[in-house]
Structure formats: structure tokens, C-alpha cells
């Protein structure tokens, strides 16, 4: 093969240029797509980078007609993975938080549980009065949303909404402290 008959670029370089051009073209839209689904701009940016890193790992031949749908398929899968991981860690944190007061194994656990209980009380005082009242009934007293609604003379959905908002605020405050 003579130098004149060789292609100017190899297929790998062509594919890298296609991926780079796709990154420039889709970065903002993809970041918005992911941010809308997970609600965190910083994590969305990380996932966009991860999408393109995974795209670089694929050894399949890509072309300009199939790369955009492929990028969004990878992004959708990364979002699902992120949400699953986030839900598991949130469930574990909730479980620990709700059961930390009952820790009796050793001194360190009791001290940590005591500090966590104090932090919970402090954070609970910062909640709006209705949210704090509902949060206390459901977490400390162990009432269901329906039982709390009956006790307070409110609708079940109202109690659920207040409880959801209170838990979300407590979770984000605890994450910032821990």
C-alpha cells in the first residue's frame, strides 16, 4: 500500500473524533436530561462524563446516525443505576437513623446514637411546627400516616406530604452533618 492510497486517519481516530464532536454537540442537552431525572447538577455532570467514558470503552463501530441514540441509552442506564444506588443508600441511612437510638452493643455506638438523637431533636426543632409534630408522631411514637391523620384531624395525604417534606429536610440536614 502506497502512502497516497492509505486513509488519512485510522478508524480509531475517526471514532474518537466522532465521540468528541458528539460530546460538544450533546453535552448541555445530555446534562439537562440527566439533571431533570436525578435533581443534582453536580451528579448530573459526573454522569455525563461517565457516559462518554463508557462510550470510549465500546469497541463497536459507531457512526453519526447511531451515536446520539446510543449515548442516550447509556445515559438512561446510568441514571437508573444512580437512582437504584441512591435509593439503597437512602434506605440504609433511614434504617440506621430510625434504629440508632436502640444501639446497645458498646460505648462508642451508644455515644454515636446519643449524638445522633440529639442532632435529630435539634433538626426537628427547626422544622415547621406541623411537620415537626407529624414527624415526631410517625418516627418517635411509631404511628402510621393514617393513625397520625386521625389523631390530628387531618387528611391522610396531608400527613403523608408533611411527613415526606420533613424526612427530606432531615435527610439533607443529616447528610450535611455526617
Order of alpha helices (4+ residues) and beta strands (2+ residues): alpha-alpha-alpha-alpha-alpha-alpha-alpha
